[in-house]
């Protein structure tokens, strides 16, 4: 599914992560649980930092509102919470979708797991090649 890809340039600072398929849906933790849904554009719970991992082409996805909460799959499914900085389960490879402005997020530890909302809930798992539900825009 994932051919070798060059390291891409990502935005620095704070971003919102918006889904391509459900364009009104952003990743957030406003209600203390991780979800992808419509937001108020002022919500800090929908703001994320893509923190580069030293000497590796991965990022950790850290919430700006609760700065000790990171996206990870340490227990086998997608979660948002405190991590050990060395967990591969909290490291994500950001793949550009060829010919678009969109990206996919692939987990380092479970490398077949991509962030998606195909079933209308945010999860990490296997995806279809052209699923727009696994494509994200960084705003």
C-alpha positions as CSV (number, residue, x, y, z in Angstrom):
1,X,0.0,0.0,0.0
2,X,2.7,2.5,0.8
3,X,5.6,2.8,-1.6
4,X,8.8,4.5,-0.5
5,X,8.1,8.2,-0.3
6,X,10.5,11.1,0.1
7,X,10.4,13.1,3.3
8,X,7.9,16.0,2.7
9,X,7.9,19.5,4.1
10,X,5.1,19.9,6.7
11,X,3.7,23.1,8.2
12,X,5.4,24.3,11.4
13,X,3.4,25.3,14.4
14,X,-0.2,24.7,15.0
15,X,-2.5,23.0,12.4
16,X,-6.1,21.8,12.1
17,X,-6.5,18.4,10.5
18,X,-9.6,18.4,8.1
19,X,-10.9,15.3,6.4
20,X,-11.2,15.2,2.6
21,X,-14.2,12.9,2.4
22,X,-16.2,14.7,5.1
23,X,-14.9,18.2,4.6
24,X,-16.7,19.6,7.6
25,X,-14.9,17.2,9.9
26,X,-11.8,18.0,11.9
27,X,-9.9,15.8,14.3
28,X,-10.5,17.2,17.9
29,X,-10.9,16.3,21.6
30,X,-13.4,18.9,22.6
31,X,-15.6,16.5,24.4
32,X,-12.6,14.7,26.0
33,X,-12.8,11.9,23.5
34,X,-11.0,11.7,20.2
35,X,-13.3,12.3,17.2
36,X,-13.6,13.8,13.7
37,X,-16.6,16.0,13.4
38,X,-17.7,19.6,12.8
39,X,-16.0,22.2,15.0
40,X,-16.1,25.8,16.1
41,X,-13.1,27.2,14.4
42,X,-12.0,28.7,17.7
43,X,-11.6,25.4,19.5
44,X,-8.1,24.8,20.7
45,X,-9.1,21.1,21.1
46,X,-8.9,20.9,17.2
47,X,-5.4,22.4,17.1
48,X,-2.4,20.0,16.7
49,X,1.4,20.2,16.5
50,X,3.2,17.8,14.2
51,X,6.3,17.3,16.2
52,X,9.2,15.8,14.2
53,X,10.9,12.7,15.7
54,X,14.6,13.1,15.9
55,X,16.6,11.3,13.1
56,X,13.5,9.7,11.6
57,X,10.8,10.7,9.0
58,X,8.0,10.5,11.5
59,X,6.0,13.0,13.6
60,X,4.1,12.8,16.9
61,X,0.7,14.4,16.7
62,X,0.2,16.5,19.9
63,X,-2.9,18.3,20.9
64,X,-2.4,22.0,21.6
65,X,-5.2,22.3,24.2
66,X,-4.1,19.4,26.3
67,X,-0.4,19.3,25.5
68,X,0.2,15.9,27.1
69,X,-2.2,14.2,24.7
70,X,-0.9,12.5,21.6
71,X,-2.5,10.3,19.0
72,X,-1.3,6.7,19.4
73,X,-2.3,3.0,18.9
74,X,-0.4,1.5,21.9
75,X,-3.4,-0.6,23.0
76,X,-4.2,-1.7,19.5
77,X,-6.8,1.0,18.6
78,X,-6.6,4.8,18.1
79,X,-6.4,6.8,21.3
80,X,-5.3,10.2,22.5
81,X,-3.4,10.5,25.7
82,X,0.0,10.6,27.4
83,X,2.8,8.6,25.8
84,X,6.3,7.4,26.3
85,X,8.3,9.5,23.8
86,X,9.9,6.4,22.4
87,X,6.7,4.6,21.5
88,X,6.6,3.8,17.8
89,X,2.8,3.6,18.3
90,X,2.7,7.4,18.7
91,X,4.8,8.1,15.6
92,X,3.2,8.8,12.2
93,X,4.6,8.9,8.7
94,X,2.9,11.7,6.7
95,X,2.4,10.6,3.1
96,X,1.3,13.1,0.5
97,X,-1.5,11.9,-1.8
98,X,0.0,12.2,-5.2
99,X,-1.2,15.2,-7.2
100,X,-3.2,16.7,-4.3
101,X,-2.8,18.9,-1.3
102,X,-3.9,16.1,1.0
103,X,-2.0,13.7,3.2
104,X,-2.3,10.3,4.8
105,X,-1.1,9.5,8.3
106,X,0.4,6.0,8.6
107,X,1.4,4.6,12.0
108,X,5.1,3.6,12.5
109,X,4.4,0.6,14.8
110,X,1.3,-0.8,13.0
111,X,2.4,0.2,9.5
112,X,-0.9,-0.9,7.9
113,X,-2.8,1.5,10.2
114,X,-3.9,4.8,8.7
115,X,-6.0,7.5,10.3
116,X,-9.5,7.4,8.6
117,X,-13.2,8.0,9.3
118,X,-14.7,5.6,6.7
119,X,-17.3,4.4,9.2
120,X,-18.0,8.0,10.3
121,X,-15.9,7.6,13.5
122,X,-12.2,8.4,13.7
123,X,-10.0,5.3,13.8
124,X,-6.7,3.8,12.7
125,X,-6.7,0.8,10.5
126,X,-6.5,-0.8,7.1
127,X,-7.7,1.4,4.2
128,X,-8.7,1.1,0.6
129,X,-6.3,2.5,-1.9
130,X,-8.5,5.5,-2.9
131,X,-10.4,6.1,0.4
132,X,-10.9,9.8,0.7
133,X,-11.8,9.2,4.3
134,X,-8.1,8.5,4.9
135,X,-7.0,11.8,3.3
136,X,-6.4,14.9,5.4
137,X,-5.7,18.5,4.8
138,X,-3.5,20.5,7.1
139,X,-4.9,24.0,7.7
